[in-house]
Amino acid sequence: MSKLPPHVARAAAVVPSPRQLAWQEIEFYSFIHYGINTYTDREWGDGQEDPALFNPTNLDCRQWAKVCKAAGMRGLVLTAKHHDGFCLWPTATTKHSVESSPWKNGQGDVVRECAQACAEVGLKFGLYLSPWDQNASCYGQGKAYDDFYCEQLRELLTNYGDLFCMWFDGACGEGPNGKKQEYDWERYYATIREFQPDAVISITGPDVRWVGNEAGVCRPSEWSVVPAFHSNAEKIAAASQQTDGKPPSAPKDQGYAGWDLGSRKALAKAKDWAPIWYPAEVDVSIRKGWFYHENEDLTVKPLAKLRDIYYKSVGANASLLLNLPPTPQGVLHERDVDTLISLGAQLKVDFKENLIEGSTITAGCQLDGAHGAQNILQPSKDAFWHSGELDGKAELLLDLGDDLDINKIVLQENIATGQQIEEFELYADLNPEETGKHKWKLLEKGTIIGYKRIVLFDEIRVRRFKIVITQCRGFATLQNIEAY
């Protein structure tokens, strides 16, 4: 077997953590932007808002959770505190919270109600806690604010059950004359690891990578293994201003929103940086803004757009975080609800019947008897096809057992052993079985597969498919294949 270049071999050895594997399986979840901005008709508040403004007349977290479940989601992330500093739970750290509002006479707790609603319907629960706080008097005072912030983290991490995610962003609009706070990210991360070790730390964190835009756009090749400079963007930016121990700069065209983050070429450019497992999350709002605004009721994305975003995120080795903004009454607007229920119904139709049952699959190579191609058809995380050391192509032949109408194939690598497939081709046999000859039509010529790749094509009546792995990082695996 030909020897892999060192930068490729290093990338091939990178595997996800158990928490990253568990997060990847959630696939599709919601972002609930709700808080004082809901009552001021703003996207970013200034921290001077009167808590008395927060007074939902019909707060119904169960409605949020039930609608998310109906849409096909498996989790929910709530904005426990946005940049204005108003807390949706009664915290001991500040009076700028629901405790000072007229809602439930100051006895309410949105975080608790949301956590309970998620548990009732079977959704994973996560939280967003903005590091930027325009209300906290200690913001900009270094350790004093870090103490304040870590106490808020501790309250959220210990009082609301298991969390699958803590979500951070680096947003800050203080400007050149504003308060300067050097966030102690490592301390924040350590606090999360102490109290919620199974929660991923997303976006400004080490576990999950921002896709680089808020338009729902995923790269054609969304690598899970990327150079380490893509992680912890704020921390690295701060470190680069130091005179001692300055890290190497990211190569040009390799910024956070670059088009190619993990190919052999990209890894070679980043030779001074180790590769890490850092999968992408696509975050997008169902409306123009992130918080509710009545004048955006007609901007709700249509079903066709949301379905397209789903296929181009979940179906392209990323997860999808879809934002839903509750109204001042405390419920999701009927336009959003109708669209989300339609989306869930459409996805159920799209994936109603996996036609793989009764199929056979064979491969031209395998590691050993325990890793044969037929494992791909088994509903087990422990059973998968492994090519063994591969120098050249690997071909797999899928026979559905009968001619069936198909318009999509789902492929999944066994990512517990890393992301190895770099290029693949999918073919359909257009000749009927009785001819004894194949007439292969190319349906897809792609790069990555990763956790999940959904290949869409015009519906055809077909019995046999051929999957050709044309390039990989030493070996290839497939965990699962589905046909619809």
Salt bridges, closest charged atoms under 4 A:
GLU25 OE2 - LYS381 NZ 3.13
GLU27 OE1 - ARG74 NH1 3.73
GLU27 OE2 - LYS452 NZ 2.85
ASP41 OD1 - HIS293 ND1 2.68
GLU43 OE2 - HIS293 NE2 2.62
ASP46 OD2 - ARG42 NH1 3.52
GLU49 OE2 - ARG42 NH1 3.89
GLU99 OE1 - LYS95 NZ 3.84
ASP109 OD2 - ARG112 NE 3.73
GLU113 OE2 - LYS104 NZ 2.43
GLU120 OE1 - ARG62 NE 2.93
ASP133 OD2 - LYS81 NZ 2.87
ASP147 OD2 - LYS143 NZ 2.97
ASP147 OD1 - ARG187 NH1 2.68
GLU151 OE2 - ARG154 NH2 2.69
GLU182 OE2 - LYS180 NZ 3.96
GLU186 OE2 - LYS235 NZ 2.50
ASP207 OD2 - ARG193 NH2 2.98
GLU222 OE2 - ARG209 NH1 3.00
GLU222 OE2 - ARG219 NH1 2.94
ASP253 OD2 - LYS269 NZ 2.98
ASP297 OD1 - ARG287 NH1 2.91
ASP297 OD2 - HIS333 NE2 3.39
ASP308 OD1 - LYS312 NZ 3.36
ASP336 OD1 - ARG287 NH2 2.73
ASP350 OD2 - ARG307 NE 2.75
ASP368 OD1 - HIS371 ND1 2.72
ASP399 OD1 - ARG463 NE 2.65
ASP405 OD1 - ARG461 NH1 3.14
GLU422 OE2 - ARG264 NE 2.97
GLU422 OE2 - ARG473 NE 2.84
ASP429 OD2 - HIS438 ND1 2.66
ASP429 OD2 - ARG464 NE 2.86
GLU433 OE1 - ARG463 NH1 2.60
GLU444 OE2 - ARG453 NH2 3.09
